[in-house]
C-alpha cells in the first residue's frame, strides 16, 4: 500500500518545481475541460445550423466520456511503466489539435469520430497528470495540490467556456471559429512544460508514494491493469466516482438545453447560469480536498455527496430567474466537483498498491467516466421522451445518491489522520 512516509519528505522540498507542475498541468487540464465542455453551450446553435437533434448532445457527451475512461485505464497503467513526460506532452498536442478540428464538422458522424478521438487523448492525460502532481507534491499538501490542478477544468471548461462561447456567438463569431480559438493555447502549454517536467524517478515524492520504475525486461501482463483492485478502497472509490460523474456530467451536458428549451432563458442568460457549474466546481475542487487534508477524506466525501444531492433537488424546484437558478447549481457543483477531485486525487493516490499509483487513478477515473460520465448523459437523453427535459436532472440526483451510499464504506487515508504525515 502506498504511504506518505519517506525520508525524502525530510529533505528540503523543491517547492519551485512543485508549483510549476501544479500550474502548468492545471492549465493543461483546464484546456481539457474547455475542449470537452464548450460544445454544450454551442450545441443548440450547431444543431440548428446542421439540422441535428438538440437532444443528441447527451449521447455525444457520453461517447466522449467512454473514450476518455477507456484510455484513462490504459494509460494510467502505462504511465507507471513508461513515465509521465511523453504521455503528457503528446496528449496535450493531440487533444488540442482535435479540439480545433471539431470546427470542421458537417455531420453527426464527424462529431462522433472527432469527439471520440478527443476523449481518447484527454483520457490519457488525466490520470498521468494527477500522478505527476502527486509525486511533485509534499504529502501534507497533496490534497490541496491535486485539487488545485483539477479546479482548472471547472474554471476554464465549465465557468468561462459557456460565457466566452455565448458572448462570442453574440458578437458574430461562428461556432466553427470558436473551436479553433480555444484549441490554440494548448500548444503554448506544451512549450512551457517541455523543459520543466521531470520523470517520476527524478522527483522527491516518487519513493514516498511507491512510484517505482519497472524493468522493461519483465513481462507486461494484461492482468496487471487490474492490480489496483487488490485495494478494497480503490473499489469503493470507483463506485463513489461513478455516482459523482453520473451526477455532474449529466448536469453539464443537459442543463444548457434544459435552461434554454424548458425554462426559456435567453441564450446569454443560459450561459451565465450554466457557468455556475464551472465556478462552483472551481472553488470546490481546490477547497474540498484541501479541507480533507485536515479533517479526513471520508467525512468530507460523505458530506459532499449529501449536500450535492440536496442542492440538485433544490435546483429542480426553481421555475426561473438567473440568480435563483445560479445559486443551487453553483452549490451542487461545488460539492460534487469537490468530491470528484477528492476521489480521483488523494483517495485514489493514497489507496494505491505499491507501484500502481497512476494505474489506480486511471482505473478509478476510467470506471467513473465510462459508467458515470458516459452512461449518465446517455441515460439523460434516454429519459427525455418519457419525462421531458427535467428527467435528466433526476438522473443526476440518482447518481449523487449512489455516491453517498458508497462513500459510507470508504477507509480513511489522509496522512494527518493515519499518522504518516
Steps between C-alpha positions, in 0.01 A plus 500: 500500500633843408597713797589865552789425729842529342840636584467727198236697686761601751718655229458859398201479271528629144201732523593684179459182296188409698316822415616509136363151447171579675453816292595362158325166537204689643488719189525187287207346684307825469540483123379139513184636660465782252540266201252255649227721644480799267292288264207507749414872484572499124290196423164667436669729246688208342186284488302777331777569250551136402146371553592269790291381798550736800467205739791317332748697713444251782600208280800689362616594850456140610711360215777751576496388863518130403807571287652710779442228758639221282828678434524617862514133604754408231733796536477515877669160499743593221603816688624282787715313247606770251513809720302820460671733254419359158144406592422847634670705228360304207154485656481879519613537138247247371196604701561865408519412131181292517316774690574744218408237241147489647440831324506320165203276589220471247310198629423306815732221383791747485422622852490143631837405349689816596355534850560130568867544402515816712383295796776245442785748539333695780459167677871428462584842646275480804643226729855569386473867593341419837788262577759757387353757738495243781871417469587872480300583814603501862273240669330750731405708193398208280126548525527876453732470199302229324187706559668815368606319184152361444318827570628642172266267311207667673630855465589481132269225380177555690517856635667707231427289190118550508539875550774538238319278248162669532649851497709419192188368330320821589793698358469326165767228520402167346495187715769360271742785577436463874629142494816616324561782749474281808740240354794737453613545867578130534809537284627780726460276806707228331777750422513612866479148643759336274817624680352469852320168543701218662451126490375350831840348585650852506253643753509502880149363543534184290642278775245631751216380276658174391546622143768270368654457156418160358751285320402478134640149495218393727182369347222751457178310560149618420407384851728772639235757405283345772772517765340804672197284584710339772412810701141494629509877530568528126186296429293722730652812343399373154135473609513843666641659186245324282224671697673839501576490128145391414365794696741769393541421131131442444449853633785641290365344180127554547456819706564737204221333299274490809548870570451614142222265388310433827558804723507722184803707596662716227830356378715759684317432831532127440877545468517686830297241692691211342826661607393429861607138440850619424534765769362265765731225381802733501458591866398148600787321331775678690333577834322166554807271464698762692250471787545122492875545565394625844183317606525181295400368157197293606291760691559762231391257227181400684403862568569593139263245350219581744526874434526456121185287485305753708607786273401318179153441644483871591598595143222284353235688702592846364285621206724782376721799572874521431604559861256249648623226265869592532529448878388135537682400181818666633471314832417164341808532282715618792432186701489253211811625321674527836430131557621410151833670570518334842430149367719512188778687680602420858266205565605308186866601548518394866302178447722375217702178533876544479617607155146548364420864578421617145334165423273538804407857407440387141274212603295719735472777239430253220215318671353829620517649151367197311216402730429839658615778271426287192176323575359781717450750214382217272240405762413869524422511128313168523252618765406824322221345285330360811574765765580814301808719537482483880562124487881526464514702824353204688762276337761736649332482840501120486875498427580718799288275725699195385822683583376585848420137584836378369697767688383353831730201432820701437808442715684809624834573326589865585866513622411716802227256603686174450826622647725499192540877452 
